[in-house]
Amino acid sequence: MKDRLMETVQAEATKRERAFDPAQRWKVLQETITWTEQQLRPEERRNRPRLPLQLMVAMSRGRE
């Protein structure tokens, strides 16, 4: 029973992937990453600009 369910899930995922244009999939993926990073605090974001040490210390004290 479990194997049959897994086969069905895999078949549906494959069908969904074939229906999705690769360029559109890439665009959606990039938009999702951008949106997710915007939800993070600035100090948690990737590729963030370096902050001055005083600002970093002030931010860490604000969390305590």
Summary of the structure (lengths in Angstrom):
residues: 64
radius of gyration: 20.7
end to end distance: 51.7
largest distance: 60.2
contacts: 105
relative contact order: 0.06
helix: 78%
strand: 0%
